[in-house]
Amino acid sequence: MDATPQSVASLAPVLQWGFAGVCLVLIGVIVWMISKFMEVLRDNNKVIASNTAAIISQQTTANETHKTVCQLKDLWLQRTCPLSSTHERPWLSPAAAPVG
């Protein structure tokens, strides 16, 4: 089968429509992939928002815990030691207080 100019010319419209069809299919695939990518981005933004809310909640809890521990420490330091006659508590003496 020889490729004569007449046989090639008769296949030209078929080839052109074939390339056009492949291009349309590829454009459709690209549009579908972009839509899926946008769905992933939306889901990702939801996850980021929920993680941010969880971090803020943890920070609030940590701050409250820190305040409570500091109050508890102050309460424990204010209590009298039952062994105060035999043991000194230098951290309560005014001389041990930091200057500044």
C-alpha atoms as an extended CHARMM CRD file, in Angstrom:
* protein
*
       100  EXT
         1         1  MET       CA              0.0000000000        0.0000000000        0.0000000000  PROA      1               0.0000000000
         2         2  ASP       CA              1.6540000000        3.1420000000       -1.1800000000  PROA      2               0.0000000000
         3         3  ALA       CA              0.9790000000        6.5070000000        0.4010000000  PROA      3               0.0000000000
         4         4  THR       CA             -0.1610000000        8.4290000000       -2.5910000000  PROA      4               0.0000000000
         5         5  PRO       CA             -1.1130000000       12.0580000000       -2.2460000000  PROA      5               0.0000000000
         6         6  GLN       CA             -4.7140000000       11.1300000000       -2.9810000000  PROA      6               0.0000000000
         7         7  SER       CA             -4.8990000000        8.5140000000       -0.1940000000  PROA      7               0.0000000000
         8         8  VAL       CA             -3.2710000000       10.8970000000        2.2960000000  PROA      8               0.0000000000
         9         9  ALA       CA             -5.6500000000       13.6760000000        1.2780000000  PROA      9               0.0000000000
        10        10  SER       CA             -8.6200000000       11.3850000000        1.8150000000  PROA      10              0.0000000000
        11        11  LEU       CA             -7.4290000000       10.5870000000        5.3700000000  PROA      11              0.0000000000
        12        12  ALA       CA             -6.7670000000       14.2350000000        6.3010000000  PROA      12              0.0000000000
        13        13  PRO       CA            -10.3120000000       15.0210000000        7.5460000000  PROA      13              0.0000000000
        14        14  VAL       CA            -10.3960000000       11.8050000000        9.5950000000  PROA      14              0.0000000000
        15        15  LEU       CA             -7.0270000000       12.5980000000       11.1480000000  PROA      15              0.0000000000
        16        16  GLN       CA             -8.0440000000       16.1840000000       11.8720000000  PROA      16              0.0000000000
        17        17  TRP       CA            -11.2740000000       15.0760000000       13.5610000000  PROA      17              0.0000000000
        18        18  GLY       CA             -9.3190000000       12.4390000000       15.4680000000  PROA      18              0.0000000000
        19        19  PHE       CA             -6.8480000000       15.0080000000       16.7850000000  PROA      19              0.0000000000
        20        20  ALA       CA             -9.7120000000       17.3640000000       17.6200000000  PROA      20              0.0000000000
        21        21  GLY       CA            -11.4610000000       14.5540000000       19.5340000000  PROA      21              0.0000000000
        22        22  VAL       CA             -8.3180000000       13.6970000000       21.4670000000  PROA      22              0.0000000000
        23        23  CYS       CA             -7.8610000000       17.3810000000       22.3110000000  PROA      23              0.0000000000
        24        24  LEU       CA            -11.4290000000       17.6070000000       23.6030000000  PROA      24              0.0000000000
        25        25  VAL       CA            -10.9480000000       14.4870000000       25.7180000000  PROA      25              0.0000000000
        26        26  LEU       CA             -7.7170000000       15.8990000000       27.1580000000  PROA      26              0.0000000000
        27        27  ILE       CA             -9.3710000000       19.2300000000       27.9230000000  PROA      27              0.0000000000
        28        28  GLY       CA            -12.1650000000       17.3350000000       29.6770000000  PROA      28              0.0000000000
        29        29  VAL       CA             -9.6290000000       15.3910000000       31.7430000000  PROA      29              0.0000000000
        30        30  ILE       CA             -7.8490000000       18.6190000000       32.7060000000  PROA      30              0.0000000000
        31        31  VAL       CA            -11.1200000000       20.2700000000       33.7540000000  PROA      31              0.0000000000
        32        32  TRP       CA            -12.0440000000       17.1810000000       35.8030000000  PROA      32              0.0000000000
        33        33  MET       CA             -8.6180000000       17.1590000000       37.4850000000  PROA      33              0.0000000000
        34        34  ILE       CA             -8.8870000000       20.8530000000       38.3310000000  PROA      34              0.0000000000
        35        35  SER       CA            -12.3320000000       20.3160000000       39.8640000000  PROA      35              0.0000000000
        36        36  LYS       CA            -10.9770000000       17.4400000000       41.9870000000  PROA      36              0.0000000000
        37        37  PHE       CA             -8.0100000000       19.5970000000       43.0060000000  PROA      37              0.0000000000
        38        38  MET       CA            -10.3860000000       22.3680000000       44.1120000000  PROA      38              0.0000000000
        39        39  GLU       CA            -12.3290000000       19.8320000000       46.2290000000  PROA      39              0.0000000000
        40        40  VAL       CA             -9.0800000000       18.7710000000       47.8870000000  PROA      40              0.0000000000
        41        41  LEU       CA             -8.2170000000       22.4140000000       48.5930000000  PROA      41              0.0000000000
        42        42  ARG       CA            -11.6500000000       23.0110000000       50.1580000000  PROA      42              0.0000000000
        43        43  ASP       CA            -11.2730000000       19.9290000000       52.3600000000  PROA      43              0.0000000000
        44        44  ASN       CA             -7.7440000000       21.0110000000       53.2640000000  PROA      44              0.0000000000
        45        45  ASN       CA             -9.0050000000       24.4410000000       54.3460000000  PROA      45              0.0000000000
        46        46  LYS       CA            -11.6030000000       22.7760000000       56.5760000000  PROA      46              0.0000000000
        47        47  VAL       CA             -8.9050000000       20.6680000000       58.2220000000  PROA      47              0.0000000000
        48        48  ILE       CA             -6.6760000000       23.7000000000       58.7300000000  PROA      48              0.0000000000
        49        49  ALA       CA             -9.5570000000       25.6090000000       60.3280000000  PROA      49              0.0000000000
        50        50  SER       CA            -10.3900000000       22.7540000000       62.7160000000  PROA      50              0.0000000000
        51        51  ASN       CA             -6.7120000000       22.3020000000       63.6210000000  PROA      51              0.0000000000
        52        52  THR       CA             -6.3870000000       26.0110000000       64.3250000000  PROA      52              0.0000000000
        53        53  ALA       CA             -9.4290000000       25.8780000000       66.6030000000  PROA      53              0.0000000000
        54        54  ALA       CA             -7.9570000000       22.8680000000       68.4280000000  PROA      54              0.0000000000
        55        55  ILE       CA             -4.6140000000       24.6390000000       68.9100000000  PROA      55              0.0000000000
        56        56  ILE       CA             -6.3460000000       27.7190000000       70.2970000000  PROA      56              0.0000000000
        57        57  SER       CA             -8.3280000000       25.5070000000       72.6730000000  PROA      57              0.0000000000
        58        58  GLN       CA             -5.1360000000       23.7760000000       73.8250000000  PROA      58              0.0000000000
        59        59  GLN       CA             -3.4440000000       27.1300000000       74.3460000000  PROA      59              0.0000000000
        60        60  THR       CA             -6.3520000000       28.3470000000       76.4730000000  PROA      60              0.0000000000
        61        61  THR       CA             -6.2630000000       25.1550000000       78.5280000000  PROA      61              0.0000000000
        62        62  ALA       CA             -2.4950000000       25.4310000000       79.0060000000  PROA      62              0.0000000000
        63        63  ASN       CA             -2.7920000000       29.0540000000       80.1430000000  PROA      63              0.0000000000
        64        64  GLU       CA             -5.5230000000       28.1730000000       82.6470000000  PROA      64              0.0000000000
        65        65  THR       CA             -3.4720000000       25.2390000000       83.9310000000  PROA      65              0.0000000000
        66        66  HSD       CA             -0.4260000000       27.4670000000       84.3460000000  PROA      66              0.0000000000
        67        67  LYS       CA             -2.4370000000       30.0150000000       86.3570000000  PROA      67              0.0000000000
        68        68  THR       CA             -3.8660000000       27.2750000000       88.5540000000  PROA      68              0.0000000000
        69        69  VAL       CA             -0.4430000000       25.7500000000       89.2060000000  PROA      69              0.0000000000
        70        70  CYS       CA              0.9760000000       29.1750000000       90.0990000000  PROA      70              0.0000000000
        71        71  GLN       CA             -1.9040000000       29.7630000000       92.5350000000  PROA      71              0.0000000000
        72        72  LEU       CA             -1.3830000000       26.3310000000       94.0460000000  PROA      72              0.0000000000
        73        73  LYS       CA              2.3440000000       27.0020000000       94.4250000000  PROA      73              0.0000000000
        74        74  ASP       CA              1.5810000000       30.2830000000       96.2020000000  PROA      74              0.0000000000
        75        75  LEU       CA             -0.8730000000       28.5290000000       98.5180000000  PROA      75              0.0000000000
        76        76  TRP       CA              1.6480000000       25.8150000000       99.3700000000  PROA      76              0.0000000000
        77        77  LEU       CA              4.3540000000       28.3710000000      100.0800000000  PROA      77              0.0000000000
        78        78  GLN       CA              2.0100000000       30.2780000000      102.4260000000  PROA      78              0.0000000000
        79        79  ARG       CA              1.3140000000       27.2370000000      104.5550000000  PROA      79              0.0000000000
        80        80  THR       CA              3.3590000000       26.7550000000      107.6710000000  PROA      80              0.0000000000
        81        81  CYS       CA              5.6940000000       23.8310000000      107.7090000000  PROA      81              0.0000000000
        82        82  PRO       CA              5.0780000000       21.3770000000      110.5380000000  PROA      82              0.0000000000
        83        83  LEU       CA              8.8330000000       20.9250000000      110.7490000000  PROA      83              0.0000000000
        84        84  SER       CA              9.5980000000       24.6490000000      110.7270000000  PROA      84              0.0000000000
        85        85  SER       CA             11.3150000000       24.4800000000      114.0830000000  PROA      85              0.0000000000
        86        86  THR       CA             13.8590000000       21.9780000000      112.7630000000  PROA      86              0.0000000000
        87        87  HSD       CA             14.0470000000       22.9870000000      109.0860000000  PROA      87              0.0000000000
        88        88  GLU       CA             14.5180000000       26.3760000000      107.5700000000  PROA      88              0.0000000000
        89        89  ARG       CA             12.8320000000       27.5070000000      104.3590000000  PROA      89              0.0000000000
        90        90  PRO       CA             15.3070000000       29.8970000000      102.7640000000  PROA      90              0.0000000000
        91        91  TRP       CA             13.0330000000       30.5730000000       99.8150000000  PROA      91              0.0000000000
        92        92  LEU       CA             10.6400000000       32.4410000000      102.1340000000  PROA      92              0.0000000000
        93        93  SER       CA             13.2710000000       34.6220000000      103.7880000000  PROA      93              0.0000000000
        94        94  PRO       CA             13.4730000000       38.2400000000      102.5850000000  PROA      94              0.0000000000
        95        95  ALA       CA             17.2420000000       37.9400000000      102.1910000000  PROA      95              0.0000000000
        96        96  ALA       CA             16.7950000000       35.2590000000       99.5160000000  PROA      96              0.0000000000
        97        97  ALA       CA             14.4770000000       37.4430000000       97.4550000000  PROA      97              0.0000000000
        98        98  PRO       CA             15.9520000000       38.4790000000       94.1070000000  PROA      98              0.0000000000
        99        99  VAL       CA             16.9710000000       42.1090000000       93.7770000000  PROA      99              0.0000000000
       100       100  GLY       CA             15.5300000000       44.0410000000       90.8940000000  PROA      100             0.0000000000
